Amino acid sequence: MIDSARRTVLLTLFVLAALLPAWVSAQTTATLGSHAVSAAPDDGVLVIGRISDDPKAHYEQLKPLLDYVVPRMADVGIREGRILMAKDVQQMASYLRRGRVDWVTETAGTAMLLQQRAHAQPLLLTERDGTSHYHSLFFARRDSGLRSLDDLRGHSVAFQRSSSTSAYFAPVAVLLGRGLPLEILLSPTDHIATGAVGYLFARSELNISTWVHKRLVDVGVMSNIDWNNPQRVPMAFRRDFVVIGKTEDYPRAVEVVREGMNPRVQARLREVLVDAANDPDAGEALLRFFKTTRFLPIDPASQHALERISAGVARVRAEVE
């Protein structure tokens, strides 16, 4: 009887031991599930995102405005703000699709890319340094013989980088619209195919103006704002340049929000940002936020410009990259 009882007890212990990991796993899953729900979209946390190659600097630019916005959204359930950086457009689009980011500030071209890839919704225009719209300029040396965009076949152009609206997306779309095919060059001395426009990335506006001035490339492209900045186009260079073409105006920057964002939260965010320009308490935060002067509703002309940029971005991705 004792041996039988002992066997029963031991058997019970073995069964419990066998079941314990499964029970612990179930409890852990339940805990994680509860945590996942608390971290889901619309849980009282507003997340602003930024595509960044310098997270520390961008964090310091985003944080003051986020700290200003969050307390003013308590009436729609926002209690906390967070910042999430992405290394590129693909990663940010993934964050938006998965609901990990609510709000992103970007240039018009990248904003339209996020709309195409993640159904991000334009919320407001962003005026920086008193300028809400700008355009791109094509320029060459006066002694180059180039006087219009139709002269560019067989010549080289310096863009900034492949994520730039003013120094890539917008001007490339204009060239494609004129029937000018583009091909990337390995170096400034690389051969350009007959009838094509060769291009390289110079990485900075100063490099673009320097390359044109030193005849490393035939044409440079940048925004009219950068064109008028002597730190990017030194006066010693500029007197030797001539503008040979330009794009239409487009918004300088755009605030976008994720698809499926709580409409009340979205409406309140729009209201807080628009009102910030009239609030003295927002002054420093706006200045730190990429020298923003105010946020503006998207008017019909700007909406048309964004649609034009969106079509241009899609064409550049399809025909050039």
N, C-alpha and C positions, 0 to 999 in steps of 0.2 A: 504493500500500500504506500509506504514511504517513497520507494523507488518510483512508483507510478506518479505520485504527487510531484516528486522532484522533476520527473520527465515533463509533466504538464506545465510546471512553472518555467522550466527551461525553454520549452517549446513556445510558450507565450512571450518570453523575453526575446527569443529569436525573431518571432513574428513582428514584435514591436520595433526591434532594431532594423528589420527589413523595411518597415513602413515609415520609420522616422525620417530618412532622407527625402522621401516623397512628400511627407507632411511639411518639412522645413521648406522644400522647394515651393510647395503650394503657397505657404505663408509669405515667402520671399516674393513670389510672383504677384500675390495680392498687394503687397506693400509697394512694389515697383509700379503696379498698375495704378494704385492710388496716387503715387508720385507723378506718373505720366499724365494723369488727368489734371493734377494741379499745375503741371507745366504746359498744358495744352493752350492753344490760342484763346484769347479773351479771358485769361485767368487772372486779370488784374495787372499784368505785366505788359508794358509797351517796349518793344525792341526796335531800336534803330540800327540799320546796317550800313556798311560802307565797304566798297571794293577798295582795297588798300595795299600798297607796297611799303607803307610806313605806319603800322598800327598804332604806335605810341603817339605820333604826332596827330593822327586823325582822331584818336580817342580824346585828346585834349581839345580838339576842335568841336567834337560832337557833345561831350559831356555837359558843358554849361547850358546849352539849349535844352537838352533832355531834362536836366534838373529844373529848368524853368517850366517846361511843358507839363511834366508829370503831376505836380500838385494842383494844377489847374484843370486836371481831368479826373479828379476824384469823384465828381458827380456822375461819371459814366463808368465808375468801378476801377479806374487805373490807380494802383497803389505803388507801383515800382517801375523803374526804367532800367533797361539793359542795353548794352552795345555789343554787336556781333560783327566781326570783320570777315570779309571773304577775300580770297586771293585773286579771283577773276570773275568775269560775268557768269560763267558756267556755275560756279559755286554759289554765287548770290542768287541766281535763278532757282537753284535747288532749294536754298533756304526759304525763298518766297513760296515755292510750290508746297513745301512741307510745313508752312506756317511758322517757321522758326524766326523770321524777321517780319515786322509789320510795316516798316517805313524806311525808305531809302532815298537819299539825296544824290542826284547824279546829273551829268550833262545830258543834253537832249538826245544825242545818239545812243548813249548807253541806256538811258531811260526807255527808249523805244525798243532796244534789244531785250530789256527785261519784260517789256509788255509782250513782245513776240514769243519769248521763251517761257514766261511764267505767268502771263496774263496780269502783270502788274498794272495798276490803274493810276494814271496821272492825277495828282491831287491839286497841286498849285505850281505856279511859276516862282522861281527864286531870283530876286533882284540882288545882284552883288555889286558893291561899289557904285550904286546908283544906276546900274545898267541892267536891264532885263532882257534885251535882245542884242545880238551882234551878228556879224557875218564874216566870211573868210575872204582873204585877199591872195591873189597869185601875183608874184613879183619876180622880175628878172633884172639883170644888169642892163643899164641903158645902152651899152655898146654890144649887147648880145644880138641885136637885130630882131628880137622877139617882141611883138606888139599886141598879140591877142592869143586867146586860147587855141584858135585854129592853127597857130604856128607850132604847136607843141609836138606834133608827130616827129618821132626820131630824137626827141630831147628828153632830158631827165628832170624829175621833180623830187624835192625833199619834203616828206611829211614828217610829223612829229613821232607819233606812235599809233598802233592800230586801234587803240581805244579812244582816240581823240575825235571829238565831233568837229571842231573848227579846223584842225590840221590833218584830217583824214576822211571821215565819213562824208561830210558835206561837200568838200571839194572833189572827192573821187566820184561822188554821185553826179556832180556837174559834168565832169569829163566823160563819164559813161553816157550821160544824156546827149552829149555832142557826138557820140559815136566813136570816141577815142578809146581803143583797147589799152589796157595797162599790163605791164609785166614787171615783176620785182627784179631788181638788179643785185648781184652779189657784191658789187663795189662800184664806186663812181666811174671806174674805167671799164666796167662790163659792157659788152656789146648790146645795143638796143635793136630789136627786130624792126624791120621796115614797117613803117606805118603805126608803130606802137609808141606809147609813152612809158619810159622806164621810171621806176620810183625806188626810193630808199627811205629808211626811217632814221632821222637824225637825233631823236630822243629829247631835244630841247629846242625852244625857239631861237636861242642864241646860236646854237649849232646850225640851225637852218639858215639864218642870215649870214653866218660865217661861210658856210659851204657855197652859197650863191656868190658871195663877194669874192671868194678865192677861186671861183670857177670850177669847183668840184662837182657841182650840179648846175643845171641851167635855170631852174625855177624853184622858188620856195613858196610855201603856203602857210599862213597863220591867220589868226583872228585880227580884226581891225584894232582891237584893244591891245594886243601884243605888238602889232605894227607900230603903234604910237608910243610904245614903252622903250625908251633909250637903252634900258638894260638888256633888252632882247633884240632890238635893232639899233645899234649905235649910230649916232648921227654921221660919223665918218663913213659908215656903210650906206646909210639911207640916201645920201645925196647921189650915190652911183646907181640907185635902183629906180625902176619904173613899174607901176602897177599895170598888169596886163589883163586882169579879169577879177571877178568877184562873184560870190554866191548871193542868194537872197538872204534876208534876215531870218533868224530862228532864235528861239528862247535860249538864254544863256545857261540856265539850269532848271531842273524839274524835281519836285518832290513826288514820289510815287508810293503807293501803299499796296499791300498784297490783296489778291483776289479773296473774297470771302471774309474780309475784315468786318467786324461788328459795325453796322451802319451808324449807330449812335457814337461809337468810339471814333470812327472816321470823320463824322460831321463835327465832333467836338475838337478833334485835332486840327481840322481845317480852320475852325473858328479861332482857336488859340493862336495858331501861327499867323493868321491874317491880322489879328488884333495886336500882335507883339510889337509891330512898328510904332504903335501909339502908346506903348507902355514903357516908361523910363526904366523900370526894373529889368527889361529885356535887352537894354542897350548893349551891355558887355557880352551877353550870350550871343546876340546876333552878330556882333563884330567877330567873335571867335569862330562863329559858324561860317567859315569861308568868306568873311567880310560881307555878310548878308545885310542889306538895308531894309528889305521888306519881302513879304510873300504876297503874291498876286493871284487872283482868280484867273483861270485859263479862258481868255476871250476868244471869239470866233476866229480872228486872224491868227492868233497863236496856235489854236487847235489845228488850223489848216497847215501852219508851218510844221507842227509836230507830225502830222500825217505825211507831209512831204519828206521830212527827215526819216520817218519810218520806212517809207517806200524806198528811199535812197539806201538806207542801211541794209534792207533785204536784198537790194540789187547788188550792193558791194559784196555782201556775203556770198551771193550766188555766182557772180561773174568774175570776181577778183581773187577771193580767198580760197 
